[in-house]
Each structure stands twice: as C-alpha cells, then as structure tokens.
Amino acid sequence: MNLMRYRGLLFIFLWLLSLTTSSFAANILYPLYSYPNWWNQDAYIWDDIAAAGSTCDITAIINPSNGPGGDDSPNEDYIQGLQDLANGNIKIIGYVPTGYGQRNIEDVEADISKYQRDFAGPGYTVSGIFLDEVSTSEDSTTLNYYENISNFIMDESANPNLDTVVMNHGTRAPAEYLSMADINVIFEGNLDDWNSVEGELGSYFPEKTAILVYGVDNVDDMEAIIDRAIQLNITDVFITDDAGSNPWDSLPSYWTQEVEYVASASPVPLPTSIQLLVVGLVLLMLNRVNVKRGFSVLS
C-alpha cells in the first residue's frame, strides 16, 4: 500500500471522526416570565417545564418583578415554583436588566446579590444570572461595565451559589463579549425577524450561543429553526407560538414535540482527550508501517 493511499485513508478516518464527535449539544433556555400559580393546574406551567427535565437539559430564567423583586421576594408561590423546577433537575437563573449599559452598576449588583442571598432555600437554588438588555457597543466604557458585572457574578466569595452568566444581546454579539458570558443570546425576535437574519448570523463555535424565537405557529417551522440552529452550532434554543407584549408567559402548544426534538438533536460528544489519543495512535501506526518502506507520514 503506497503513501498516498495511507494519507487518503487517514483523511477519511479523521473526517468520519469529526462527523461522529460533534461538540453540539442542544439545550432549552426557557424565559419563564410566568407567575407560579401552582393552585391552578390548568394555568400552571412550571410543573410542565420540570417534567421535561428528564428528557433534555433545560435552563429556566425566572423574573419575579423585572428582576428579583422587593424585600418580600420570593413569596410562597415562587418558593413552590422554584422547588418544582429543582425537583425536575431544571437549572434556574435570575433575570437582571442592564439598560444597555446605562443602568447604575450598583443597582445591577444589588439585584444579583439578592438572588444570591434570598433565592436559595430548602430544595432549590438560583445558580446563575440572565443579564438582559445587554449592549453591543464596543467602546471601552461599556465593555468594562459588563466585564465588571460578569466578574462580580462569578466572584465565589461574594456569590458562591452563582456559576453561570448569560448575556442577552438580542442580536449578533461582538467578539469582545463572548468571553464574559457562558452563553450569549444572539437573536431574540419573531419568526419573520428570524427568517430575515438567520442567513447572516454565522457560527460562533466553540462559544455557546442561544436564540429565542416567538410567533412560530407550527411544528414544521419550529423544527426548521432548531435544524438551522444546529447548523450554526447554536447550543441553546427556545421556540414558542406565543406572541404579544410578553411572548414568554405561556407554554408552547407544541411543547412536548419541541422537547423531544431538542433531545433528539443532542449527540453525546467524545471527549477531546480521547479524540487526540485515537488520532495519535493512528498516526503512529501508519508511521511505523511506512518507516519500514523508507518514508514517514509524520515528516
């Protein structure tokens, strides 16, 4: 067998390996801007989200009152809802607005501190922050503002319960923001808006990104959006047929189908160390054979 054939086989092997070890893993990022009215089972959706936690990974964003709320928050209803989510293995993060970099940073940090202090109790813990109204400005003042907030959230001495930062830009995020957050929301809008921009989004791989799309009336469109998200290596999605001033206050009519479709799009990646080991072994094997013939695939 000649050198060119060995190199051809190696190329095919590496190509197949890349196909079977995709780092993509689909998750649901659910803006749960609905009151936990647990006493009304027809209207209560927190338990539906919790029940889906056994099928795919879900992060729920809670928003008691455009942030964590006042001194009496969380009330007994929220505590019940938070416990239901936690029982379903749902990751819970708290909503904090930033006013596109114009909100007083002390007020932002006060909201974050309240989630840390008051939203951890028997059977539940808020373990991350969803920063909304995040700027896309690249000026140093704005970048420093968000970097300081991100560092504050991840300060283990100040916020030991918090381990996740999500930034919602609602549109393409400049590169400077990507390292500040675990997930950057690069699209929030309705189906028409999505159709007009999805071809321009591009892939941020390996950074984690998310999209939130509302006004999607049918299952076919929902699945098509998730398919496109997979192509773009977008890791977190939420699609709903709700619309209006708050499109995040009800369960999608196709919730079960959405959960199952996201779960089906989540291959388990092969650890990078194993990939490198396999590739290294193949290279060494081919090199040993070819050295005997007077040439090396490693040279």
N, C-alpha and C positions, 0 to 999 in steps of 0.2 A: 504493500500500500504506500503510495508516494506522499510527499509532504503536503501538496495542495489538497489531497483528499482528507488528510488528517485535519488540516486547518478548516476545511469545509465542514467536517463533522463537528469540530469544536464550535464553530459559529452556530450551527443548527442547535447544538446542545444548549449553548448559552441563550439563544433566542427562546427555546422552549422553556428554559428555566425562568426567564423573565416573564413569560406568559402565566406560569403556574404559581408565581410567588408575588403577585401584585400586592403592594402595600395598601391598597384601597380597602377601607372598611367603612361601610355605611352606618350612620347613626342618625337618630332623630333628635333635633334641637327644637323643643316644643315651647313656644311662648304661651305660658299658661296664665293668660290675663283674664281669668275667670274666678269669681268668688267661690270658695269651697262650701257650697250649700249642701252639706252631706245629708241633711234631713230630708231632702227632696231627691230621691233616687232617679227620678225622670230627668232632672236637670243637672245632677251632679256628674261631672266628667273626670274628676281627679282619680276616681277608682278605675275608670276605663283606661286611663293612662298607666296606672300602676299595674293593671292586669297584663298590659302589653310588654312590661319589662322582662318577662320571661322569654319573649320572642326575639327582641332586638334591644340594643343599647339605646337608652333614652335619657336625655338631659332636659329637665323641666325648668323653665325660667319663671319664678314667681314674682308678682308685682302687687303687693298689698295696697299701695297708695302712691303711685308714681315714685316708687321707692319703698323702703321698709315700713313706712308709716310712723305714727306717733308713739307716745310713751306706752300706750296700752296694746301695742302690736308686738307679737302676733296674738290675736284673740283666740278664744277656744275653738272657733270654727277653723281658723288657719292651722292651729295645732293638730286638729283632727285630720285635715287635709295633708299636712306635712307627714304625719305618721303613716297615712295611707300610701303616699308616694314612696316613703322609705321602705315600707313593707314589700313594695313591688320592686325594690332594688333600682329605683329611679334616682339618678344624680340630681340634686337640687341646687340651683344657683339663684342669686338675688338680683333683681333689676335695680340699676342705678343710672339716672340720666346725667349727662355731662354738658348738655347745651352746646355741642360742637366746639368744646374747648373754652366756652365763655362762663360756665358755672364756676362759682367760687370753689377752689380745690378743697378748702376746709369743710365745706358742706358735702362734697363728694366723699371725702374720707369719713365724715360723721355717719353717712349712710352705710358705708362699708363696715365701720366699727359696730353699728347697730346690728347688722346681720351676724357679725362675729359674736356679739355679746348676747343677743336675745333670741336668735333663731337656731339654737341648739338645745335640745331637751331630750327627755326620755323617748328613745326610738326614732329620732330624726336629727339631722344636721344640715344646715345650708353650708355647702363646701366650695362655693365659687361665686364670682360676681359677673354679671352681664352688664357691661358698660354700653349704654345706648347713646344715640346722637353723637357718635364719635366723628371727629373732623377727619378730612382727608388732606388738610393743609400740611405742607412740608416745611413751613418756617420753623426755626429753632425753638421759638417760644411755645408753640403748640406741641411740638414733638416732646419737649421737656415736660410739659404739663401731663401728657399721657404716660410718659415713661415714669414720672414720679408716682402717678396713681397705680400703675402696674406694679412698681416696686413695693408700694405700700401694701397692696393686696397680698403679695407673696412674702411679706415680712413675717416670718414664723413667730417672732417674739410678739408682734402686735396682733397678728391674725392667724393663730395656729390651726383654726378649722378650715381655712381657705386655701385651696390648692389649684384653682382654675380661674383664668381670666379669659372672658370672651368679649371681643370688641365688635360692635355693630356699626359699620360704616354705611351700610345700605347700598354701597356701590363699590367699585374697584378700590382696593386698598393700596396706597403707595408702599413700596418695599420697606421703608423705614419703620412701619408699624408692625410688620409681620412678627418680629422677634419679641414684641411687647405682650403678645397675647397667645394663649394656647389655640384659640380659634378666632379667625376674623370673618365676620359676615360680610360677604362681598356683593350680595344682592338682597334687597327687600322690596317687593312690589307685586303688582298683579300679573296675570298671565300675559296680557298684551305687552307690558313693560319687559317681561322676561323674553318674549319672542323677539323683541327688538334689540336686545343687548346680548343674548346668550352667545352669539357668534363672536363677540368681541371680548368675552371675559378672559379667555386663555386659562392656562393651568398654573397654579401657584405651587405645585408639587415641589418639595415634600412638605410645605407648610399646610396646616389644616385650615380649611375654609368651609363656609356654610352659606346656604341660600334659604330664604323664607319667601314662599310664593303663595299668594291668596287669589281668590276668584277663579280657581281651577275647577270647572264644573263636573268633569267626568274622569273616570278611572284611566282611560287611554291617555289623556293629557297628563295626568299625574305620573303615570309610569314613564311617559316620554321625557318628562322633566328629570326624573331620577336617572334614567338612562343617560341623558346628556350630562348630568352631574358626575356620573361615574366616568365618562369620557374625560372630564376636566379634573378628575381626582379630587372633587369636592367631597369632603368626608361627612358633613352634617347637613341634613335637609329637613324641611317641614313644608308640606303642601296641603292646602285646605281649599274647600269650596266656599268657605265663609268670605264675606266682603264687608263693606261699610266702614264706619269710623273706627271700629275695633274688630278686625277680622280674626282675632286670636281668642275670642271668648266662647267658642263652641267647638265641639268635636267634629272633624270632617265626616261627612256622610259615608265615606269610603275608608274610614279609619282602619278597620281590620285588614282590608286589602293593602293599604299603604304600609302598615307594619310588616305584613308578610312579604311585600315586595322589597322593602328595605332589607329585611333579614336575608332574603334570597340573594341580595347583591353584596353580601359581606363575606368574601372568602377569608379563610384564616391564613395570614402570611407566614411564610417560612422565615425563621429568624435570620437576620443578616449574617451572623457568625456562621451558621450552617451553610448558607449560600456560598460564602467565601471559602469555606472548607471544601465543599464539593467541587467548586471551580478549581481550587488549588490542587486537589487530588487528580483531577482530570488532566490538568496541565503537566503535572509531574509524571503521570503515567505515559502521556504522549511523548514527553521529552525523553524518558528512559528508552522507549522503543526507538525513537528517531536518532538518539545519540549513537546507537549501535550502527546506524546507517550513515553516520558521518555528518549529521546536521541536527539542529535543535529548534524546537518550536518556541523556546524561550529566548533565543538570541535575535 
